Structures are given as C-alpha cells and as structure tokens.
C-alpha cells in the first residue's frame, strides 16, 4: 500500500472561500461498515486487547473497552466492577474521589443543583486541593479487590501523581488533557517531559487526547503505551462550542491509526490507539474499531449504569480555568447494571446495551476473527443509512428514531 502524498490530501479538500481550503472529515453517523464475503460465529471471535509494558509482558484486557476518568462515571466501586467484567475503568486523580474523604456528599450536591447553578458549583468543588493520601487510598481499595487499577492526571501534575500512583501499585497511568502534544510552550510553568515520565514510571503510560498523524507519531516516539484519540466529541464535552476545537472521530481515528502503523513499520513497536468519546451505542463502538482503533474509551454509556456514582447524571472533566468553564452536566438516566450494558440482555432498543455483543456480532458479520482483522473492514460513506427505511421508528420515536439516537 503506497503512502499518501500532499497531493492526495489536497484532492480531499474543498474551497470554503477565496484561497482557503478545508479538508473533508467524517463522524460516526456518516459512514457504515460493509458485510464480509465470509462470516464467523460471533462466539468464536477474539476481542482481547493488549497494551505494552516495559517488562515485556503486556497488560491484557478481556474486552477492548475502558471507562472514562469522569466523576459521574468512575469511582472505586465502579472500577472494581468494570475490572471484574474484563474491562478497565480509569479513576480521575483530580476529581472528587481524591479531593474529598466523603465524595458521596459532594456528588449529591452536584446531582441536586439547579441547572442554572451547576457550572458555578462544579468550579467551586474542583477548586478544593487534591489530598495526596487519598490517591494511594483509592488505588489500594481497587487493588485489594483483585483487579487492575488505572488512574489519570493532567500533564502539570503527572510527575508527582505518577510517582504516588506507582508506589501505591497502579497498573496504568493516563496523562490526559484537552489537547496533548510533546512540544508544549509555556513561560509560566515547566512543561512535562513525556519521554522522561515514560522512562521513570514502571507502569505503562497512556497519553491523550490527540487527533492528528504527526502529533501522534511524536507522542509514540516518547515511549507511551497507548494514545487516546478525540477532541471535542464527548456527550458532556463542550470544547467545540467553547473553543471551536475538534475533529470528527472517524477521521481522527483513521489518521491516528495511520500514525500507529507507520510507527510500527519504522520501529517494530506497536502502540495501540484508543478512540475516546462520541460513542453512546454499539454501532459507534464497532465503527471506531473498524476504522483502526484498538480499543475504545466510553463515558456517557456507562453513566447509565446502576454502579455509576453520577446516578444517571454525567459531566465532563473540570477545567482548572475558572473563567472559562468547560464540560456540562447532562442527564442520561439509569438503565441497568454495568454487566447488562456490557453483555446484555438488551432491554432498550437504541443500541446502548450489550456493547460487547454488538462488537462480536459485527465482527462475525464482516468476517473478522480478531481486532486486527476488524481494522481492515470495508468502510463506506453513507450519511443516510442510519435512518434509511426507518420511517416508522422515527414517527414512533423508538429504536433509531429515539431522541437518544
């Protein structure tokens, strides 16, 4: 397969005005997956996911799904249940779980706040300093349950919190920000040396979020164990509205997958990419994996779980910028236990339950025996196929015609 040239990308662009071109990009609703010439029993496909470790033995998950490090989604209880079910939940080290000894009381205030006051309340709550002893305590609670412990931090705190997390036994450390780059310029604080962090920590380091080919390559060259893909697509994320930032997830995933493959060809090291955000249904998850992702990170779909601390509410990660708050509280409702959302049986008709069943069934229908083969699925541009022939569903607001679809 030949590598794309600048001329290829120029042909993918169109003029948006005099002397200015813009590249055409795609989201989940604008594509569809083509069935294969051979089909496979869904019970016989392999959906295990691996992340490299410095020790040589990869970190293995039974399902290619991670839960987002958001306070309405992941607490200790949720992380333990997610781990028992074969996935991995990431605990936010700068959320209410580490700022307050009794986070349930704080969460209740968020849930009961009036709509007009919730943003100001969230800003106030996240101004409380992180208690470093709680970082170790939360990790210990998760580890004592016999499951993997994954935690996240913003770049400015990554060195300090990474060492604390490592000493507490964390299995995975995530450095996460709205936009991640290797070359960050600031005169106000010292920028994170990502390569040094990856060398200093014994546990794997995942970095996000990003959406581009070149920046993904630079991040991978620092020795990371994975890259999170996605800027602006999450249900509770308002970056596109507040900052105007974002790339539709299909294009972002394809571009970052190309960087992963190029990095593998050049170095022999496979660094998985994880599509993060914008997926609320099984079909979205299947499309992300088929477009090149090795795993997905999900927030809003898991906020509907009985085990989720948000009790049917979900909000984005709080930004430290008090004058420009981003992320909003949304109500997603509670539809069932986490096991049902992952493995069914589905009791709703909108595709938000039995996510694992959706993956295995789709893989079987395209003839993919494992995730690597799934990444080779034929993809077509089909903006109308999602609602094609769904007139009655739309009229009755069920299935693909429901408000949540």
Secondary structure, 3 states (H helix, E strand, C coil): CCCCCHHHHHHCEEEEECCEEEECCCCHHHEEECCCCCCCCHHHCECCEEECCCCCCCEEECCCEEECCCCCCCCHHHHHHHHHCCCEEEEECCCHHHHCCCHHHHHHHHHHCCCCCHHHHHHHHCCCCCCHHHHHHHHHHHHHCCCCCEEEECHHHHHHHHHHHHHHCCCEEEEECCCCCCCCCCCCCCCCCHHHHHHHCCCEEEEEEECCHHHHHHHHCCCCCEEEECCCCCCCCCHHHHCCCCCCHHHHHHHHHHHHHHHHHHHCCCCEEEEECCCCCHHHHHHHHHCCCCEEEECHHHHCECCCCCCCEECCCCCCCCCCCCCCCEECCCCECHHHHHHCCCCCCCCCCCHHHHHHHHHHHHCCCEHHHHCCCCEEECCCCCCCCCHHHHHHCCHHHCCCC
